[in-house]
Amino acid sequence: MRSRLFLILFAIFVFFFGCKNNEDIISKHYQNERKLHGTFIAEFDIRLENVGYSRKVAKLVEKLVYQGKNFDEYFAFTEDKFIETINAKDFLPIIGEDGNKYYNQSYFNESYNILHYNDSFIIIEYNKYYVFSSAAHANIWTEYFIIDIAQGRLLGIDDIATPLSDDFLDDMIKEDYNVNDFLRDNIWPPDTININHDSVELVWNVYTITPYSDGIIGIVLQNDSFLTKKGKAIKAKIR
């Protein structure tokens, strides 16, 4: 059975420990640990990327993806935002069988990876993974940011693709996943879309259309007839 979670973690591993030999892309890796309320440890591992070939385009990426912040500002913002969710009442000290007190822990991982870029479009893959030591399971999320440089905006699903029928999507999903029931009547639209030079990927995150146990649902389509004019223009420019 295919596990999207393990694929994401493997991609993050390759991304973190691999080497990007491209001066057009700048990246920064942040790691930090915070002790909170005397009973909790929050560990952060965040990787950010932006273009290095144009300050104007880099500022556009900051505006659309990083909420108007540079790398350092965004890391501090993300760390503080996550810490706001930690309440001392929710994380009391853990007393082990040996009678010693132990910390509750969390691990928070984010990565932004520039997949494609040219003079017209930029595609950025975003992955988030976080887990609390007291939780039943981790939380995961995947999203693709497609930036139209000339228009200075993020493109939505409707900008890129026309709807596919739920019957078609039902068949495609059930070819790869052991899905018995969907959480909503409509399968379209997906949460996010990615375009490669030879395929289009549609992604539904956990709890969007299926239970958590099914993981992130992703299907890859070679037929691009459902792409809009703009979607086909993006695909044509990707090498």
CORSULSUL-V724867 format. One record per residue. N is the residue number from 1. RES is the residue in one letter. PHI is phi in degrees with one decimal (NA if undefined). BURIAL is 1 if it has 24 or more other C-alpha atoms within 12 Angstrom, else 0. D_LAST is the distance of its C-alpha to the last C-alpha in Angstrom with 2 decimals. Layout:
BEGIN
{{N/RES/PHI/BURIAL/D_LAST} {N/RES/PHI/BURIAL/D_LAST}}
END
This chain:
BEGIN
{{1/M/NA/0/31.01} {2/R/-70.7/0/27.56} {3/S/-118.1/0/27.82} {4/R/-64.5/1/25.14} {5/L/-60.5/1/27.13} {6/F/-66.3/0/26.86} {7/L/-64.9/0/23.10} {8/I/-64.0/1/22.93} {9/L/-63.7/1/25.38} {10/F/-65.3/0/23.57} {11/A/-62.9/0/20.29} {12/I/-63.9/1/22.46} {13/F/-61.0/0/24.13} {14/V/-61.1/0/21.03} {15/F/-65.0/1/19.80} {16/F/-71.0/1/23.27} {17/F/-100.5/0/24.14} {18/G/-80.9/0/20.92} {19/C/-127.7/0/19.97} {20/K/-101.4/0/17.15} {21/N/-92.2/0/17.14} {22/N/-143.5/0/15.35} {23/E/-70.4/0/17.82} {24/D/-76.1/0/15.69} {25/I/-115.8/1/16.44} {26/I/-110.8/1/20.10} {27/S/-143.1/1/21.61} {28/K/-147.0/1/25.15} {29/H/-114.4/0/26.85} {30/Y/-112.5/1/30.16} {31/Q/-135.1/0/32.84} {32/N/-157.4/0/36.29} {33/E/-134.0/0/39.28} {34/R/-122.8/1/41.83} {35/K/-101.4/0/45.28} {36/L/-127.0/1/46.54} {37/H/57.2/0/49.96} {38/G/75.0/0/51.26} {39/T/-134.5/1/49.91} {40/F/-138.7/1/46.11} {41/I/-117.1/1/43.23} {42/A/-111.9/1/39.80} {43/E/-108.5/1/37.01} {44/F/-119.6/1/33.72} {45/D/-143.4/1/30.39} {46/I/-130.5/1/27.69} {47/R/-121.1/1/24.35} {48/L/-119.7/1/22.85} {49/E/-135.2/1/19.74} {50/N/-150.7/1/19.11} {51/V/-78.3/1/17.30} {52/G/-115.3/0/19.21} {53/Y/-91.5/0/18.16} {54/S/-151.5/0/20.17} {55/R/-66.2/0/23.38} {56/K/-64.5/0/23.30} {57/V/-69.2/1/19.99} {58/A/-60.6/1/21.22} {59/K/-65.2/0/24.43} {60/L/-65.4/1/22.65} {61/V/-62.0/1/20.98} {62/E/-56.5/1/24.49} {63/K/-64.6/0/26.04} {64/L/-87.0/1/23.85} {65/V/-109.8/1/23.10} {66/Y/-104.5/1/25.84} {67/Q/54.9/0/28.67} {68/G/77.7/0/29.12} {69/K/-112.6/0/29.67} {70/N/-79.3/1/28.49} {71/F/-55.7/1/27.76} {72/D/-62.1/0/31.46} {73/E/-66.0/0/32.67} {74/Y/-67.6/1/30.24} {75/F/-61.1/1/31.22} {76/A/-61.5/0/34.89} {77/F/-62.2/0/34.47} {78/T/-65.2/1/32.76} {79/E/-62.0/1/35.38} {80/D/-64.4/0/38.24} {81/K/-63.9/0/36.99} {82/F/-68.8/1/36.87} {83/I/-64.2/1/40.27} {84/E/-60.8/0/41.78} {85/T/-82.2/0/41.42} {86/I/-91.6/1/43.64} {87/N/-110.6/0/47.27} {88/A/-56.8/0/50.03} {89/K/-69.2/0/51.88} {90/D/-84.0/0/49.01} {91/F/-129.7/1/48.78} {92/L/-75.1/0/52.26} {93/P/-57.4/0/52.89} {94/I/-96.0/0/52.41} {95/I/-102.9/0/55.54} {96/G/-76.2/0/54.90} {97/E/-62.3/0/57.39} {98/D/-83.6/0/58.52} {99/G/87.6/0/59.52} {100/N/-84.3/0/56.97} {101/K/-90.1/0/54.82} {102/Y/-122.6/0/51.03} {103/Y/-83.5/1/48.18} {104/N/-70.1/1/45.94} {105/Q/-136.5/1/42.32} {106/S/-137.4/1/38.92} {107/Y/-128.5/1/35.43} {108/F/-121.6/1/32.76} {109/N/-128.5/1/29.09} {110/E/-131.7/1/26.24} {111/S/-144.1/1/22.70} {112/Y/-118.3/1/20.00} {113/N/-125.8/1/16.58} {114/I/-75.4/1/13.70} {115/L/-85.2/1/10.67} {116/H/-143.1/1/8.24} {117/Y/-155.4/1/9.57} {118/N/-154.8/1/9.73} {119/D/-77.0/0/12.95} {120/S/-115.5/0/13.32} {121/F/-138.8/1/12.39} {122/I/-132.1/1/12.53} {123/I/-117.9/1/12.48} {124/I/-119.7/1/15.17} {125/E/-93.8/1/16.59} {126/Y/-117.1/1/20.38} {127/N/-126.4/1/22.72} {128/K/-129.9/1/26.49} {129/Y/-143.3/1/29.13} {130/Y/-147.4/1/32.80} {131/V/-148.9/0/36.05} {132/F/-103.8/1/39.76} {133/S/-60.7/0/42.12} {134/S/-92.6/0/44.40} {135/A/-87.0/0/41.80} {136/A/-73.9/0/41.45} {137/H/-159.1/0/37.67} {138/A/-79.7/1/34.64} {139/N/-112.7/1/32.68} {140/I/-131.8/1/28.91} {141/W/-156.0/1/26.34} {142/T/-127.3/1/22.59} {143/E/-151.5/1/20.92} {144/Y/-116.6/1/17.60} {145/F/-99.7/1/17.89} {146/I/-111.3/1/15.69} {147/I/-102.7/1/16.79} {148/D/-92.1/1/17.09} {149/I/-66.3/1/17.74} {150/A/-62.4/0/19.72} {151/Q/-85.4/0/21.89} {152/G/64.1/0/22.21} {153/R/-150.1/0/22.20} {154/L/-80.9/1/20.80} {155/L/-88.8/1/19.83} {156/G/-92.2/1/21.97} {157/I/-56.4/1/21.63} {158/D/-65.5/0/23.42} {159/D/-70.4/1/21.04} {160/I/-103.9/1/18.10} {161/A/-140.6/1/19.92} {162/T/-97.8/0/23.26} {163/P/-60.4/0/25.62} {164/L/-100.9/1/25.67} {165/S/-68.9/0/29.17} {166/D/-64.4/0/30.75} {167/D/-63.4/0/31.96} {168/F/-64.1/0/28.49} {169/L/-65.5/1/27.24} {170/D/-57.7/1/30.48} {171/D/-64.2/0/29.90} {172/M/-64.4/0/26.31} {173/I/-65.8/1/27.39} {174/K/-73.1/0/30.50} {175/E/-68.2/0/28.67} {176/D/-109.7/0/27.26} {177/Y/-128.3/1/29.81} {178/N/-85.9/0/33.58} {179/V/-98.9/1/34.04} {180/N/-99.5/0/37.46} {181/D/-139.2/0/37.66} {182/F/-105.1/1/35.55} {183/L/-80.0/0/36.76} {184/R/-140.8/0/36.30} {185/D/-71.3/0/36.72} {186/N/-96.6/0/33.37} {187/I/-88.6/1/30.15} {188/W/-78.3/1/27.90} {189/P/-91.6/1/26.48} {190/P/-74.4/1/24.48} {191/D/-73.1/1/24.61} {192/T/-158.0/1/20.91} {193/I/-137.0/1/17.61} {194/N/-125.7/1/14.10} {195/I/-117.8/1/11.03} {196/N/-114.4/1/8.17} {197/H/-68.0/0/5.93} {198/D/-122.3/0/9.22} {199/S/-161.8/1/11.87} {200/V/-129.9/1/13.82} {201/E/-113.4/1/16.18} {202/L/-108.3/1/19.59} {203/V/-131.1/1/21.74} {204/W/-117.6/1/25.48} {205/N/-76.6/1/27.04} {206/V/-59.0/1/30.41} {207/Y/74.5/0/33.32} {208/T/-73.2/1/31.29} {209/I/-125.6/1/32.03} {210/T/-138.3/1/33.37} {211/P/-64.4/0/35.63} {212/Y/-56.9/1/34.51} {213/S/-60.7/1/35.24} {214/D/-83.6/1/32.29} {215/G/71.0/1/29.86} {216/I/-74.8/1/26.59} {217/I/-98.5/1/25.61} {218/G/-136.7/1/22.01} {219/I/-123.7/1/20.92} {220/V/-112.2/0/17.63} {221/L/-118.8/1/17.38} {222/Q/-84.7/0/15.46} {223/N/-77.8/0/17.35} {224/D/-107.3/1/15.91} {225/S/-64.9/0/19.05} {226/F/-85.9/0/20.31} {227/L/-72.2/1/17.64} {228/T/-76.1/0/19.09} {229/K/-58.2/0/18.07} {230/K/-68.8/1/16.45} {231/G/-60.4/1/14.71} {232/K/-69.1/1/13.27} {233/A/-64.8/0/12.32} {234/I/-63.3/1/10.35} {235/K/-61.0/1/8.56} {236/A/-67.5/0/8.02} {237/K/-90.3/0/6.45} {238/I/-83.5/1/3.80} {239/R/-103.8/0/0.00}}
END
